[in-house]
């Protein structure tokens, strides 16, 4: 057990990682967020249509991938507007 004056090696490592992340430019965080949203959009469209509309009539407006895409694009727009 480590005393309060000497942090454990794991705590030192985590503090080092946090300090490193905080030292990165803000543009990196924005780029990573944009990439994650676009990756989510890509994953959404990789789901086969048959799985999405398994128990629903094959009407285009029932495709949840379209609704998810609209929400992701809306979120990206809000992110870009307020960042």
N, C-alpha and C positions, 0 to 999 in steps of 0.2 A: 504494500500500500504506500502510495506517494504522499509525503506530507505537503502542506499548503505552500511551502516555499519552493518546492521542486516539482514542476508538472511532469506527468508521465510522457514518455516518448510519443505516444499517440496524440496527446493533447498538443505537444509542440509541433508535430506534423500538421495537425488540423489548423493550428494558428498560423503556420507558415503558408498553407494553401489559401486560407482566408486572406492573409496579407497580400499574397500574390494576385489573387482575383481582384482585390480592391485596387491594386496598382494598375490594372489594365485600363486602357482608354474606354470611354463610354461607347464609342463606335463599335467596339467588339461585342458588347452586350446587345446592342441594337441589331447587329448583323446576325448574331446567334439566335436572337428571338425571331427575326425574319426567317431564318433557315428552318427553325423548328415549326413555325406556322406553315411554311411551304411544304415541309416534310409531312406534316399532318394532312395537308391537302392531297399530296401524292398518295399517301397510304389510304386515304378515303376513297380515291378513285381506283385503287388496286383491288378493292373488294368487288368480286364479280356481281353483275346485276342480278343474277339468279339468287344469290344469297340475300341481297338487299330486298328484293321483292318476293321472297319465298312464299308468303301467305297472303299477298295483296294482289289485286288485279293489276295487270301490266299497264298502268297509266303513268305517263311521264312525270306528273306532278307528285306521285307517291314515292319517287326515288329519293331516299334519304340522303344520298350523296350530293344531290343538287342543293338541298337545304343546308347540309353541313358546309358545302362550299360557299354558299351565300354568307353564312355566319362567319366563316374563317376570313373571307375577303372583307367583310364589314369590320371584323376585329383588327385586321391588318391596317385598314384605312384609319381606324381610330388610333391605333398605335402610332402610325406615321404622323397623324395630325397633332397628337399630344407629346410626341418625343422631340 
